Amino acid sequence: MNTRLDGKVAFLSGGGGGIGHASCLAFAAAGARIAVCDHDAARARRTAAAVEAAGGQAVALPADIREDAQVAAAVAAAVARFGRLDILHNCAGGTDPQDGNITDVGLDVFDRTMGLDLRGTFLCCRHAIPEMIRAGGGAIVNMSSGAALRGASPFHVYTAAKSALLGLTRALAGTYAQQGIRANVIASGRVMTDRIKRDWGELTEQDAARDPQNPVQRARDYPFWVGEPEHIAATAVFLASDAARMITGATIAADGGRSAY
């Protein structure tokens, strides 16, 4: 099966770090040209430089994906640079350490989390899809979480936002199939990005006290639950490629089986 992306242009939100950075490199290694969108201009430039150092083509596009006008401008800039848009991988998002139960969590946490995890993905799809239709079709890969597949997470805002992405992705798949667009979503387990290590620790016994989900025990129970950004990036490349032609509207549980058993 062909997982090459030669001739394709991929737009990645949150491309400056973590899963986004790894995905930019993986998409470029598969032959795609890369539009690196990130709220941090320096991080976007570093990722673009890393892609080019590896022999690929990339452009850095600083934008706050919660702002409609900035997303529209970033997508337009990507098309102006590369002439088309074929792939959208929405990586921007994350948990807020202040998240919690619905009766206790601050509404400021709700606004921040929904803005980044849901509104940002919504806006990127809103502006990328017309360009993908003009290009003759394409693939959308959204990022959710295993928390959206279970009812046990104590982070209720994050769970709500990531659960909404499952429904949004199915709606996109059904609406735009006739225009040649596939849409899938990855529900990931614990991915050891720099942000996760900073906010939640590195899965030591001491770090377990910082996380009410006790990730040390979860890692023992589910030995494939913990991974690196490159593992998710490889899944995203597959979903964006012609090898995944028959997959759309699907939730790919890359959570080490935690939502299954």
N, C-alpha and C positions, 0 to 999 in steps of 0.2 A: 504494500500500500504506500502511496506517495504522500509523505508529510512535508514535502518541500513547499515553500511559499514564494518561489521565484516570480518576480514581477508584481507582487502584491505590496500594498502600503498598509501598515498597521499603525493605528492611533492607540496609545496606551495612556490612560489616566493614572496618576500616581506612579509614573514611570521613573521617578527620581530615587526610589529606595525600595528595599524589601522585595516583595513578589514582583512589583512593577519593574524594578531594575533588572532582576533576573529574567523576567519575561522579555524585556527589550533585547537583551543579549541573545536569548533563545530564538526569538522571532527573526532577528537579524541573521543568526547562524543558519536558519532555515531558508534564507534568501529574501526576506521582506525588507523593505525600506521602512524606517521607524520614525514616527512622530512622538517625541517624548513630552508628555504634558505633566506638569507638576506645579504645585503652588510655590515651591521654592525654586527660584530661577537657577541658583547655583547647583542644586542637585540635578535639575533637568540637564544643565550643560555637562555635568560630570558623566551622566549616563550616556548622553549623546556622544561625548568624546570617547567613552569606553567602547561604544558600538563601532565608531569609526576606527579606533585603534585596532579592533579585531577584523577590520576589512569591510565593514558595512557602511550604510548610509543612514544618517539620522539628522533630525532637526530638533532643537530644544524649544519648547513652547510653554513659557510660564503662564499659568492661569489658575484662578480659584474656581474649581468646578462647581461651586455652589452658586456662582454668578452667571446668569444666562448669557449676557453680552460677552463675557470673557471666554466662555465655552464656544460660542459661535465664532468668535475671532480666531481661536486656536484651531478649530476644525478648518476654517477658511484658509488659514495660513498653511496647514498641512497640505491641503489640496493645491494651493498656489505653488508650493515647493515641489510636490511630487506628481501632481496632475490627476490624482485619483485617490479614493479611499476604499479599501476592501475589507479591512478587519478592525474591529473595535474591541479592545480588552480593557475592561473597567477594573482597575486594581485599587484605586484610591478608596480609602475607608479605614475603619479600625474601631477598636473598643475605647471607651473612656473609663479610666480607673474609678471615676466617681459614679459610674452606672450602678444600678441596684434594683431592688424590688419596686414595683409600680407605686406603692403607697409611700415610699420614702425618697425616691430619686428626684433630684432637682429638675425643674422644667428647662433650665439652661442646658443640662446634659441632654435632655430630649431634643432640644433645638439643634445643638451641635452635632449630635449623632445622626439624626435624621437628615440634616443638611448635607453632611459628608457622605454617609453610607447610602442614602436613598435619593435625595434630590440630585446629588452630583452624578450618579449613574443615570438617572432619568434625563438630565440635561445633555449628557454626552450622547446618549442614544437619540435624543430628539434632533440633535444637529448632525450626527454622523449618518443616520439612516438615509436621508435624502441623497447624500453623496454616494453612499453604497449602492443605492438604486441606480443612480446615474452611471456607476461603474459596471452595472450589470449583475449586481448581487454581492454577497459577501457573508461574513460570519461575525457574530457578536458573542463574546465570552464575558459574562459577568462573574463577579466574585461574591459569594455568600459565605456561610459558615455552617459547620455542623450544628451550631446552636439553633439554627432554623429547622433542624430535623428532629430535635428533641424538646421535651418540655422541662428539662432540668436546669437550664441556665438561670443563675440569679441575676443576670444582666438583662433586664427586661426591655430596655430601650434598644440595645444592640440586637436582641433577638427579634424584636418587632421590625426593625429596619431590614435585617438580613432575610427575614421571612417574606417581607414584601417583595424582595427581589426575585424570589422563586415565582410568585404570581406574575410579576411584570415580565419576566423572561418568557414564560409560557404565552403570555398575551402577545409579545413581540413575535414569537415563533409563528403563532397562528395568523397574525395580521399580515406579515410580510413574506410568507413562504412563496406566494405567487410572484413576488419580485426577486426571488432568488436569494433571499436572506435567511440564514439559519441563526438561531439564538439558543445558547445553552448557558448553564450556570454551574460553577464549581462551589460545592459546600465543603470547605476545607477543615481539617483538624488543626492542631497546634503547629504553626509554621514559625520556625525560630528566626524571625527577622530581628534586626537591631531594636525596633520599637517594642516587640514582644519581650525581648531580653531586658530592656530598660524598665518597662512598666510592670512585668510579671516575674522576672527572674529567669534563670537558666535551668530549671528543673532539678535544683538541688533540694535536699531535705529542708534547708533553711528557707529557701524560696517558697516552699509549699504554703507556709503560713501567710504569705502575701496574697494568695489566690484561693478564694473560697471553693473552687472546684477541685482543689488538691491535685494538681497536675502530675505530681510525682507518682501517686497511686494510679492515676489514669494511664500513665505511660507504661506502668507495669501490666495493667489489665489489657491494654491495647497496644501491643508493641509496634504497630504501624501508624499509630495516631500522630506521632511527632515527626515532622519532616523539615526540610530546608526549602527556601524559596524556589530553588531549581526544580524541585519535584512538581510544584504547582505549575511552573513555567512550562515544563514538558507536557503536562496535561493540556494546558491552554493551546500550545502549538498544535497538538493533535486535533483538538476540537475546531481549530481555525482552518485546518487543512482539508484537502479533498478526501483524505482517508476517513474522515468523519462525515461524509456526505449524507449518510442516512440518519444522522443524529441531530435532532432539533427539538426544542422545547423540553430538554432533559435537564434534570439535576444530577450532576456527577458528584457522588459523595466520596470525596478524597479525604476521609476522616479516619482511616485505619479501621473501619468496621464499627466504630463506636455507635453509629446510628442504626446498625443492623443487628447487633447482638450484645 
